[in-house]
Amino acid sequence: MKKAILIIQCKDQKGIVASVSEFLYSYQGNILEIDQHVDQEIGMFFMRVSWELDTFGLKREEIEPIFEAKVGKKFDMEFELFFNFRKPRMAVFVSKLSHCLIDILSRHYSGQFDVDIPVVISNHADHKKVVEAFGIPFHYFAVDKANRMDVEEKQLELLNQYRTDFVVLARYMQILSEDFIRNYPNKIINIHHSFLPAFVGAKPYHAAYERGVKIIGATAHYVTEELDAGPIIEQEVARVRHHNSPADLVQIGQDVEKVVLSKAIKYHLERKILAYRNKTIIFY
Ligand SMILES: Nc1nc2c(c(=O)[nH]1)N[C@@H](CN(C=O)c1ccc(C(=O)N[C@@H](CCC(=O)O)C(=O)O)cc1)CN2
């Protein structure tokens, strides 16, 4: 079913839900999903509403300007309008470890993700064969401190060439520059292999083992310039014990990573994530 999705944020005040639903009703809109949240600490209102498009009384291109004139302006809203009939295009970045990549390819192949994967990009050649076996182009860029910026430029060109909507870092182990990230604000999803904010950086499982933790975890977040500090989208934990080796922690943790990343991708695809002041509201 063709549907529109509206994500709204504005200062909290009376009458917002009534005005949005009245607007949709006045154009014969049939609401499919509606959810809202008020952050009383900062007096902010957040909403996600979707409705059927086939019976709606406005053309797609009319919705944004007319909603702004009739409702947005009145409440000084910031809003984004999405439609579900164009499949988003998701590029995947990977380094040496393939568990998250393979999980994504498998879920995509079995139809769990309503997305196109136009390209997989890596700083290692290891996974060329398996990616191409799924019929997806694979591009390898060797990265070092000296060529990092040149490589990012080539990667961005490739992302543009493939009309990429958003990027998933499936255990991609290179720190991205602010310039790179600026091209995809809150559109680069990373899976960090710890329960953030604990154990940021490249080797959280080893740090967790040394600390003697009883719980490890994984965190999916939007990428910002500050490492592993972007808006958290999804997290999960798992128990570990004194007799578990570092390799055990990695094994236990990788299963958690795959589930957490797949949930974050699904929320992003379904436009259920609203990022605000380095936090997220997940409408699920
Ligand atoms: N600007 C950002 N870039 C990246 C982020 C991020 O949050 N902001 N997340 C990382 C993923 N990551 C942990 O989840 C991570 C990756 C890499 C490193 C790191 O120290 N990399 C070294 C090279 C290590 C190597 O070659 O094996 C480096 O880039 O110099 C730390 C954390 C992805 N990028």
The ligand as an SDF file (V2000), in Angstrom:
LIG
                    3D

 34 36  0  0  0  0  0  0  0  0999 V2000
   33.9190    9.5150   12.4900 N   0  0  0  0  0  0  0  0  0  0  0  0
   33.5580    8.2600   12.8340 C   0  0  0  0  0  0  0  0  0  0  0  0
   34.0370    7.2270   12.1290 N   0  0  0  0  0  0  0  0  0  0  0  0
   33.6850    5.9450   12.4860 C   0  0  0  0  0  0  0  0  0  0  0  0
   32.8740    5.7190   13.6070 C   0  0  0  0  0  0  0  0  0  0  0  0
   32.3670    6.8470   14.3220 C   0  0  0  0  0  0  0  0  0  0  0  0
   31.5870    6.7090   15.2930 O   0  0  0  0  0  0  0  0  0  0  0  0
   32.7370    8.0930   13.9120 N   0  0  0  0  0  0  0  0  0  0  0  0
   32.6290    4.3930   14.0140 N   0  0  0  0  0  0  0  0  0  0  0  0
   33.6330    3.4670   13.5510 C   0  0  0  0  0  0  0  0  0  0  0  0
   33.5490    2.0230   13.9680 C   0  0  0  0  0  0  0  0  0  0  0  0
   34.4340    1.7640   15.1000 N   0  0  0  0  0  0  0  0  0  0  0  0
   33.8620    1.1950   16.1980 C   0  0  0  0  0  0  0  0  0  0  0  0
   32.6870    0.8200   16.1530 O   0  0  0  0  0  0  0  0  0  0  0  0
   35.8230    2.0360   15.0530 C   0  0  0  0  0  0  0  0  0  0  0  0
   36.5120    1.8190   13.8740 C   0  0  0  0  0  0  0  0  0  0  0  0
   37.8630    2.0890   13.7920 C   0  0  0  0  0  0  0  0  0  0  0  0
   38.5660    2.5540   14.8890 C   0  0  0  0  0  0  0  0  0  0  0  0
   40.0180    2.8420   14.7390 C   0  0  0  0  0  0  0  0  0  0  0  0
   40.7020    3.1540   15.6910 O   0  0  0  0  0  0  0  0  0  0  0  0
   40.4700    2.7020   13.4820 N   0  0  0  0  0  0  0  0  0  0  0  0
   41.8850    2.9970   13.1250 C   0  0  0  0  0  0  0  0  0  0  0  0
   42.4320    1.9160   12.1860 C   0  0  0  0  0  0  0  0  0  0  0  0
   42.2130    0.5360   12.7930 C   0  0  0  0  0  0  0  0  0  0  0  0
   42.5500   -0.5390   11.7480 C   0  0  0  0  0  0  0  0  0  0  0  0
   43.0280   -0.2010   10.6410 O   0  0  0  0  0  0  0  0  0  0  0  0
   42.3080   -1.7210   12.0810 O   0  0  0  0  0  0  0  0  0  0  0  0
   41.9100    4.3010   12.3390 C   0  0  0  0  0  0  0  0  0  0  0  0
   40.9200    4.5740   11.6090 O   0  0  0  0  0  0  0  0  0  0  0  0
   42.9380    4.9730   12.4240 O   0  0  0  0  0  0  0  0  0  0  0  0
   37.8990    2.7740   16.0850 C   0  0  0  0  0  0  0  0  0  0  0  0
   36.5130    2.5070   16.1740 C   0  0  0  0  0  0  0  0  0  0  0  0
   33.7610    3.5610   12.0570 C   0  0  0  0  0  0  0  0  0  0  0  0
   34.1670    4.8930   11.7430 N   0  0  0  0  0  0  0  0  0  0  0  0
  1  2  1  0
  2  3  2  0
  2  8  1  0
  3  4  1  0
  4  5  2  0
  4 34  1  0
  5  6  1  0
  5  9  1  0
  6  7  2  0
  6  8  1  0
  9 10  1  0
 10 11  1  0
 10 33  1  0
 11 12  1  0
 12 13  1  0
 12 15  1  0
 13 14  2  0
 15 16  1  0
 15 32  2  0
 16 17  2  0
 17 18  1  0
 18 19  1  0
 18 31  2  0
 19 20  2  0
 19 21  1  0
 21 22  1  0
 22 23  1  0
 22 28  1  0
 23 24  1  0
 24 25  1  0
 25 26  2  0
 25 27  1  0
 28 29  2  0
 28 30  1  0
 31 32  1  0
 33 34  1  0
M  END
$$$$
